[in-house]
């Protein structure tokens, strides 16, 4: 058993030490708060989309999708906001979190791929100054 697993097992057994508290904060609370903060990107993406800034909205949407992927990953790993009680998801909820995890990974990756491809096309159009290449 490595050090991380030992700290995790002590934290779940009830003996709260400073090391256990720091482990819980470092691996559960801070990342999930950051990934939860990434979910604020979705309203900003909608605002940019309605303002006509479609590329910027796409990047915010991708950031929000990656945040959702990370939250689902933490939930599946058992580190999701481990405050007072540590709960592992039941089989039904585990399947739901796996669907969210896979779906958000696909959406975030495809969105990023499309945005990088579009940025590359814009760059090549400017470099080669092709009149019909980039509208």
PyMOL commands that set and color helices and strands:
alter all, ss='L'
color gray80, all
select helices_A, chain A and resi 3-13+18-38+41-51+54-77+91-128
alter helices_A, ss='H'
color red, helices_A
deselect
rebuild
show_as cartoon
